[in-house]
Amino acid sequence: MRTAKTISITLPPELLVKAQEIAEREHRTISELFREALRRYRPIDPAWESLLRETRAIGKELGITTEADVERLSNEFRQEKLQAAGR
C-alpha cells in the first residue's frame, strides 16, 4: 500500500500562477504537475542518456535545431516513401 506525505513549498507568485495555468490546461492537479516535474528531473538511465547524446550529435550535424525541423523532415521522408511506392 502506498502512502503519501503532504509537504509545503514556497513559490514566487508568478511561478505559482504559471503552475496553475499549466495544471488547468493539462487537466491536472498542482500535486500531479509537481510529481511529474520531479519524475522528469530525476537522473536518467545511463543507456538512455547515451542514446540521447548520440542522437543530439547527429541532429546537430544535420542542422536539426527544433521540433519543427524533425516534423518537417519526417513529413519529407514519408512523402518520398509514398512517391517511391508509386502513390
The first five atom37 places (N, CA, C, CB, O) and aatype in JSON, in Angstrom:
{
  "aatype": [12, 1, 16, 0, 11, 16, 9, 15, 9, 16, 10, 14, 14, 6, 10, 10, 19, 11, 0, 5, 6, 9, 0, 6, 1, 6, 8, 1, 16, 9, 15, 6, 10, 13, 1, 6, 0, 10, 1, 1, 18, 1, 14, 9, 3, 14, 0, 17, 6, 15, 10, 10, 1, 6, 16, 1, 0, 9, 7, 11, 6, 10, 7, 9, 16, 16, 6, 0, 3, 19, 6, 1, 10, 15, 2, 6, 13, 1, 5, 6, 11, 10, 5, 0, 0, 7, 1],
  "atom_mask": [
    [1, 1, 1, 1, 1],
    [1, 1, 1, 1, 1],
    [1, 1, 1, 1, 1],
    [1, 1, 1, 1, 1],
    [1, 1, 1, 1, 1],
    [1, 1, 1, 1, 1],
    [1, 1, 1, 1, 1],
    [1, 1, 1, 1, 1],
    [1, 1, 1, 1, 1],
    [1, 1, 1, 1, 1],
    [1, 1, 1, 1, 1],
    [1, 1, 1, 1, 1],
    [1, 1, 1, 1, 1],
    [1, 1, 1, 1, 1],
    [1, 1, 1, 1, 1],
    [1, 1, 1, 1, 1],
    [1, 1, 1, 1, 1],
    [1, 1, 1, 1, 1],
    [1, 1, 1, 1, 1],
    [1, 1, 1, 1, 1],
    [1, 1, 1, 1, 1],
    [1, 1, 1, 1, 1],
    [1, 1, 1, 1, 1],
    [1, 1, 1, 1, 1],
    [1, 1, 1, 1, 1],
    [1, 1, 1, 1, 1],
    [1, 1, 1, 1, 1],
    [1, 1, 1, 1, 1],
    [1, 1, 1, 1, 1],
    [1, 1, 1, 1, 1],
    [1, 1, 1, 1, 1],
    [1, 1, 1, 1, 1],
    [1, 1, 1, 1, 1],
    [1, 1, 1, 1, 1],
    [1, 1, 1, 1, 1],
    [1, 1, 1, 1, 1],
    [1, 1, 1, 1, 1],
    [1, 1, 1, 1, 1],
    [1, 1, 1, 1, 1],
    [1, 1, 1, 1, 1],
    [1, 1, 1, 1, 1],
    [1, 1, 1, 1, 1],
    [1, 1, 1, 1, 1],
    [1, 1, 1, 1, 1],
    [1, 1, 1, 1, 1],
    [1, 1, 1, 1, 1],
    [1, 1, 1, 1, 1],
    [1, 1, 1, 1, 1],
    [1, 1, 1, 1, 1],
    [1, 1, 1, 1, 1],
    [1, 1, 1, 1, 1],
    [1, 1, 1, 1, 1],
    [1, 1, 1, 1, 1],
    [1, 1, 1, 1, 1],
    [1, 1, 1, 1, 1],
    [1, 1, 1, 1, 1],
    [1, 1, 1, 1, 1],
    [1, 1, 1, 1, 1],
    [1, 1, 1, 0, 1],
    [1, 1, 1, 1, 1],
    [1, 1, 1, 1, 1],
    [1, 1, 1, 1, 1],
    [1, 1, 1, 0, 1],
    [1, 1, 1, 1, 1],
    [1, 1, 1, 1, 1],
    [1, 1, 1, 1, 1],
    [1, 1, 1, 1, 1],
    [1, 1, 1, 1, 1],
    [1, 1, 1, 1, 1],
    [1, 1, 1, 1, 1],
    [1, 1, 1, 1, 1],
    [1, 1, 1, 1, 1],
    [1, 1, 1, 1, 1],
    [1, 1, 1, 1, 1],
    [1, 1, 1, 1, 1],
    [1, 1, 1, 1, 1],
    [1, 1, 1, 1, 1],
    [1, 1, 1, 1, 1],
    [1, 1, 1, 1, 1],
    [1, 1, 1, 1, 1],
    [1, 1, 1, 1, 1],
    [1, 1, 1, 1, 1],
    [1, 1, 1, 1, 1],
    [1, 1, 1, 1, 1],
    [1, 1, 1, 1, 1],
    [1, 1, 1, 0, 1],
    [1, 1, 1, 1, 1]
  ],
  "atom_positions": [
    [[0.83, -1.18, 0.0], [0.0, 0.0, 0.0], [0.88, 1.25, 0.0], [-0.95, -0.01, 1.21], [1.8, 1.37, 0.81]],
    [[0.61, 2.15, -0.91], [1.39, 3.38, -1.0], [0.84, 4.42, -0.04], [1.39, 3.92, -2.43], [-0.37, 4.54, 0.16]],
    [[1.73, 5.14, 0.54], [1.31, 6.24, 1.39], [1.9, 7.51, 0.83], [1.74, 6.02, 2.88], [2.98, 7.5, 0.23]],
    [[1.22, 8.59, 1.02], [1.7, 9.88, 0.55], [1.91, 10.79, 1.74], [0.71, 10.51, -0.46], [1.21, 10.68, 2.74]],
    [[2.86, 11.67, 1.62], [3.12, 12.66, 2.65], [2.78, 14.02, 2.07], [4.59, 12.61, 3.15], [3.08, 14.3, 0.91]],
    [[2.19, 14.84, 2.86], [1.9, 16.2, 2.44], [3.09, 17.08, 2.77], [0.61, 16.74, 3.12], [3.63, 17.02, 3.87]],
    [[3.49, 17.9, 1.8], [4.59, 18.83, 2.03], [4.12, 20.24, 1.68], [5.84, 18.43, 1.18], [3.07, 20.42, 1.07]],
    [[4.88, 21.19, 2.07], [4.59, 22.58, 1.75], [5.79, 23.16, 1.03], [4.25, 23.39, 3.04], [6.93, 22.97, 1.46]],
    [[5.54, 23.87, -0.06], [6.63, 24.54, -0.76], [6.27, 26.01, -0.93], [6.92, 23.86, -2.14], [5.1, 26.39, -0.92]],
    [[7.27, 26.81, -1.08], [7.07, 28.24, -1.29], [7.49, 28.59, -2.7], [7.86, 29.09, -0.25], [8.59, 28.25, -3.13]],
    [[6.6, 29.27, -3.43], [6.89, 29.68, -4.8], [6.68, 31.17, -4.95], [6.0, 28.91, -5.8], [5.82, 31.75, -4.28]],
    [[7.44, 31.79, -5.82], [7.14, 33.19, -6.13], [5.77, 33.25, -6.81], [8.26, 33.82, -7.05], [5.39, 32.3, -7.5]],
    [[5.03, 34.32, -6.61], [3.67, 34.41, -7.17], [3.59, 34.1, -8.66], [3.11, 35.78, -6.92], [2.67, 33.41, -9.1]],
    [[4.55, 34.61, -9.45], [4.47, 34.39, -10.9], [4.68, 32.92, -11.26], [5.51, 35.24, -11.62], [4.09, 32.44, -12.23]],
    [[5.5, 32.2, -10.49], [5.7, 30.77, -10.74], [4.46, 29.98, -10.35], [6.94, 30.26, -9.98], [4.1, 29.01, -11.02]],
    [[3.82, 30.37, -9.27], [2.59, 29.71, -8.86], [1.51, 29.89, -9.92], [2.1, 30.26, -7.51], [0.81, 28.94, -10.26]],
    [[1.37, 31.1, -10.43], [0.36, 31.37, -11.47], [0.65, 30.5, -12.69], [0.35, 32.88, -11.86], [-0.26, 29.91, -13.26]],
    [[1.91, 30.43, -13.09], [2.29, 29.61, -14.24], [1.97, 28.14, -13.99], [3.79, 29.78, -14.55], [1.45, 27.46, -14.88]],
    [[2.28, 27.64, -12.8], [1.98, 26.24, -12.46], [0.48, 25.99, -12.5], [2.55, 25.88, -11.07], [0.03, 24.95, -12.99]],
    [[-0.29, 26.93, -11.99], [-1.75, 26.78, -12.01], [-2.28, 26.77, -13.43], [-2.41, 27.9, -11.21], [-3.18, 26.0, -13.75]],
    [[-1.73, 27.62, -14.29], [-2.16, 27.66, -15.69], [-1.85, 26.34, -16.39], [-1.48, 28.82, -16.43], [-2.68, 25.81, -17.12]],
    [[-0.65, 25.83, -16.16], [-0.26, 24.56, -16.79], [-1.15, 23.43, -16.29], [1.23, 24.24, -16.51], [-1.64, 22.63, -17.08]],
    [[-1.35, 23.36, -14.99], [-2.19, 22.3, -14.41], [-3.6, 22.36, -14.98], [-2.23, 22.41, -12.87], [-4.18, 21.33, -15.32]],
    [[-4.14, 23.55, -15.08], [-5.5, 23.68, -15.61], [-5.56, 23.27, -17.07], [-6.0, 25.13, -15.45], [-6.47, 22.55, -17.49]],
    [[-4.58, 23.73, -17.85], [-4.55, 23.41, -19.27], [-4.42, 21.9, -19.5], [-3.38, 24.14, -19.95], [-5.0, 21.36, -20.44]],
    [[-3.66, 21.23, -18.62], [-3.44, 19.79, -18.78], [-4.42, 18.95, -17.96], [-2.02, 19.45, -18.37], [-4.3, 17.72, -17.89]],
    [[-5.4, 19.61, -17.35], [-6.41, 18.92, -16.54], [-5.76, 18.07, -15.45], [-7.3, 18.05, -17.43], [-6.1, 16.9, -15.28]],
    [[-4.83, 18.68, -14.74], [-4.11, 18.02, -13.64], [-4.28, 18.85, -12.38], [-2.6, 17.84, -13.98], [-4.67, 20.01, -12.42]],
    [[-3.97, 18.21, -11.27], [-3.87, 18.98, -10.03], [-2.45, 19.52, -9.93], [-4.24, 18.1, -8.78], [-1.56, 19.06, -10.65]],
    [[-2.25, 20.48, -9.06], [-0.9, 21.01, -8.83], [0.01, 19.88, -8.35], [-0.93, 22.18, -7.8], [1.16, 19.79, -8.75]],
    [[-0.52, 19.02, -7.48], [0.29, 17.89, -6.99], [0.75, 17.0, -8.12], [-0.5, 17.07, -5.97], [1.91, 16.6, -8.17]],
    [[-0.17, 16.67, -9.05], [0.21, 15.83, -10.19], [1.27, 16.51, -11.05], [-1.03, 15.5, -11.05], [2.21, 15.88, -11.52]],
    [[1.11, 17.81, -11.23], [2.07, 18.56, -12.03], [3.47, 18.5, -11.41], [1.62, 20.02, -12.16], [4.45, 18.26, -12.12]],
    [[3.56, 18.72, -10.1], [4.87, 18.7, -9.45], [5.45, 17.29, -9.36], [4.75, 19.29, -8.06], [6.66, 17.12, -9.45]],
    [[4.59, 16.27, -9.19], [5.1, 14.89, -9.2], [5.74, 14.58, -10.56], [3.96, 13.88, -8.9], [6.82, 14.01, -10.63]],
    [[5.03, 14.98, -11.64], [5.57, 14.75, -12.98], [6.87, 15.52, -13.18], [4.54, 15.15, -14.05], [7.82, 14.99, -13.77]],
    [[6.94, 16.75, -12.72], [8.16, 17.54, -12.84], [9.32, 16.85, -12.12], [7.94, 18.97, -12.28], [10.44, 16.82, -12.64]],
    [[9.06, 16.32, -10.95], [10.13, 15.63, -10.2], [10.55, 14.34, -10.89], [9.67, 15.33, -8.78], [11.73, 14.0, -10.91]],
    [[9.58, 13.61, -11.46], [9.94, 12.39, -12.2], [10.85, 12.74, -13.37], [8.67, 11.66, -12.7], [11.81, 12.02, -13.64]],
    [[10.55, 13.83, -14.05], [11.37, 14.24, -15.19], [12.72, 14.78, -14.76], [10.64, 15.29, -16.02], [13.69, 14.71, -15.52]],
    [[12.81, 15.3, -13.58], [14.04, 15.88, -13.06], [15.04, 14.82, -12.63], [13.73, 16.8, -11.9], [16.25, 15.03, -12.69]],
    [[14.52, 13.67, -12.2], [15.4, 12.6, -11.72], [16.43, 12.22, -12.76], [14.58, 11.38, -11.32], [16.18, 12.36, -13.96]],
    [[17.58, 11.73, -12.32], [18.59, 11.28, -13.29], [18.03, 10.22, -14.22], [19.82, 10.74, -12.56], [17.23, 9.38, -13.83]],
    [[18.47, 10.28, -15.45], [18.0, 9.37, -16.49], [18.9, 8.14, -16.52], [17.97, 10.07, -17.88], [20.07, 8.2, -16.13]],
    [[18.36, 7.04, -16.98], [19.09, 5.8, -17.17], [20.33, 6.06, -18.05], [18.17, 4.71, -17.82], [20.21, 6.7, -19.09]],
    [[21.51, 5.57, -17.65], [22.73, 5.85, -18.42], [22.64, 5.42, -19.9], [23.9, 5.14, -17.77], [23.17, 6.12, -20.77]],
    [[21.99, 4.31, -20.18], [21.87, 3.86, -21.57], [21.02, 4.86, -22.37], [21.25, 2.44, -21.65], [21.33, 5.17, -23.51]],
    [[19.95, 5.34, -21.76], [19.08, 6.32, -22.41], [19.84, 7.63, -22.63], [17.8, 6.57, -21.57], [19.75, 8.25, -23.69]],
    [[20.6, 8.05, -21.62], [21.38, 9.28, -21.71], [22.4, 9.17, -22.85], [22.11, 9.57, -20.38], [22.61, 10.14, -23.58]],
    [[23.01, 8.01, -23.03], [23.97, 7.78, -24.11], [23.28, 7.9, -25.47], [24.64, 6.4, -23.96], [23.81, 8.52, -26.39]],
    [[22.11, 7.31, -25.58], [21.35, 7.38, -26.83], [20.98, 8.83, -27.15], [20.07, 6.5, -26.74], [21.07, 9.26, -28.3]],
    [[20.56, 9.58, -26.14], [20.22, 10.99, -26.35], [21.43, 11.78, -26.84], [19.68, 11.61, -25.05], [21.31, 12.6, -27.76]],
    [[22.58, 11.55, -26.24], [23.8, 12.25, -26.67], [24.11, 11.95, -28.13], [25.0, 11.86, -25.78], [24.43, 12.85, -28.91]],
    [[24.02, 10.68, -28.49], [24.32, 10.28, -29.88], [23.35, 10.92, -30.86], [24.26, 8.77, -30.01], [23.77, 11.46, -31.89]],
    [[22.06, 10.86, -30.55], [21.07, 11.4, -31.49], [21.12, 12.93, -31.55], [19.66, 10.95, -31.1], [20.88, 13.51, -32.61]],
    [[21.44, 13.56, -30.44], [21.59, 15.02, -30.47], [22.78, 15.41, -31.34], [21.77, 15.57, -29.04], [22.71, 16.4, -32.08]],
    [[23.86, 14.65, -31.26], [25.05, 14.94, -32.07], [24.72, 14.78, -33.56], [26.22, 14.01, -31.68], [25.12, 15.61, -34.38]],
    [[24.0, 13.73, -33.9], [23.6, 13.52, -35.3], [22.68, 14.64, -35.76], [22.91, 12.14, -35.48], [22.83, 15.17, -36.86]],
    [[21.73, 15.02, -34.92], [20.83, 16.12, -35.25], [21.57, 17.4, -35.48], [0.0, 0.0, 0.0], [21.25, 18.15, -36.41]],
    [[22.56, 17.67, -34.66], [23.36, 18.89, -34.81], [24.1, 18.87, -36.15], [24.37, 19.03, -33.64], [24.15, 19.88, -36.85]],
    [[24.68, 17.72, -36.5], [25.37, 17.59, -37.78], [24.44, 17.84, -38.96], [26.0, 16.21, -37.91], [24.85, 18.4, -39.98]],
    [[23.18, 17.43, -38.82], [22.19, 17.59, -39.89], [21.51, 18.95, -39.87], [21.16, 16.5, -39.78], [20.69, 19.25, -40.74]],
    [[21.85, 19.77, -38.88], [21.24, 21.1, -38.79], [19.85, 21.11, -38.21], [0.0, 0.0, 0.0], [19.09, 22.05, -38.41]],
    [[19.51, 20.05, -37.48], [18.19, 19.96, -36.86], [18.28, 20.68, -35.52], [17.73, 18.47, -36.68], [19.02, 20.28, -34.62]],
    [[17.5, 21.77, -35.4], [17.59, 22.56, -34.18], [16.27, 22.68, -33.42], [18.07, 23.93, -34.5], [16.26, 23.06, -32.25]],
    [[15.16, 22.34, -34.08], [13.85, 22.47, -33.42], [13.01, 21.23, -33.68], [13.11, 23.73, -33.9], [13.32, 20.42, -34.55]],
    [[11.94, 21.11, -32.91], [11.0, 20.02, -33.16], [10.32, 20.19, -34.51], [9.94, 19.95, -32.04], [9.94, 19.22, -35.15]],
    [[10.17, 21.45, -34.93], [9.58, 21.72, -36.25], [10.47, 21.12, -37.36], [9.4, 23.25, -36.47], [9.96, 20.62, -38.35]],
    [[11.8, 21.19, -37.18], [12.72, 20.57, -38.14], [12.49, 19.07, -38.2], [14.18, 20.87, -37.76], [12.46, 18.49, -39.29]],
    [[12.32, 18.45, -37.06], [12.09, 17.0, -37.0], [10.79, 16.66, -37.72], [12.05, 16.5, -35.53], [10.73, 15.71, -38.51]],
    [[9.74, 17.42, -37.44], [8.44, 17.18, -38.06], [8.53, 17.35, -39.58], [7.38, 18.14, -37.47], [7.99, 16.54, -40.33]],
    [[9.2, 18.41, -40.02], [9.35, 18.67, -41.45], [10.11, 17.53, -42.13], [10.09, 20.02, -41.68], [9.69, 17.04, -43.18]],
    [[11.21, 17.11, -41.54], [12.0, 16.02, -42.12], [11.23, 14.7, -42.13], [13.3, 15.84, -41.35], [11.34, 13.92, -43.08]],
    [[10.46, 14.46, -41.09], [9.63, 13.24, -41.05], [8.6, 13.27, -42.16], [8.93, 13.1, -39.67], [8.38, 12.26, -42.84]],
    [[7.97, 14.41, -42.35], [6.97, 14.54, -43.42], [7.61, 14.36, -44.79], [6.28, 15.9, -43.34], [7.04, 13.71, -45.67]],
    [[8.8, 14.95, -44.99], [9.5, 14.8, -46.26], [9.85, 13.33, -46.51], [10.78, 15.66, -46.27], [9.71, 12.83, -47.63]],
    [[10.31, 12.64, -45.47], [10.66, 11.23, -45.6], [9.44, 10.4, -45.98], [11.27, 10.71, -44.29], [9.5, 9.56, -46.88]],
    [[8.32, 10.65, -45.3], [7.09, 9.91, -45.61], [6.65, 10.17, -47.05], [5.95, 10.3, -44.63], [6.24, 9.24, -47.75]],
    [[6.73, 11.43, -47.48], [6.33, 11.79, -48.83], [7.21, 11.07, -49.87], [6.41, 13.31, -49.02], [6.71, 10.57, -50.88]],
    [[8.51, 11.02, -49.6], [9.43, 10.32, -50.51], [9.09, 8.84, -50.58], [10.88, 10.51, -50.06], [9.13, 8.25, -51.66]],
    [[8.76, 8.24, -49.44], [8.39, 6.82, -49.42], [7.13, 6.57, -50.23], [8.2, 6.34, -47.97], [7.04, 5.59, -50.97]],
    [[6.15, 7.45, -50.09], [4.9, 7.31, -50.86], [5.17, 7.45, -52.34], [3.87, 8.35, -50.41], [4.62, 6.69, -53.14]],
    [[6.0, 8.4, -52.73], [6.32, 8.59, -54.14], [7.08, 7.39, -54.69], [7.14, 9.87, -54.33], [6.85, 6.97, -55.82]],
    [[7.98, 6.83, -53.91], [8.74, 5.66, -54.33], [7.84, 4.45, -54.5], [9.86, 5.36, -53.32], [8.1, 3.58, -55.33]],
    [[6.77, 4.39, -53.72], [5.83, 3.27, -53.8], [4.83, 3.49, -54.93], [5.09, 3.09, -52.46], [4.0, 2.62, -55.21]],
    [[4.9, 4.66, -55.58], [4.01, 4.93, -56.72], [2.64, 5.42, -56.33], [0.0, 0.0, 0.0], [1.68, 5.25, -57.09]],
    [[2.51, 6.01, -55.18], [1.21, 6.5, -54.73], [1.05, 7.95, -55.06], [1.04, 6.3, -53.24], [0.01, 8.54, -54.75]]
  ]
}
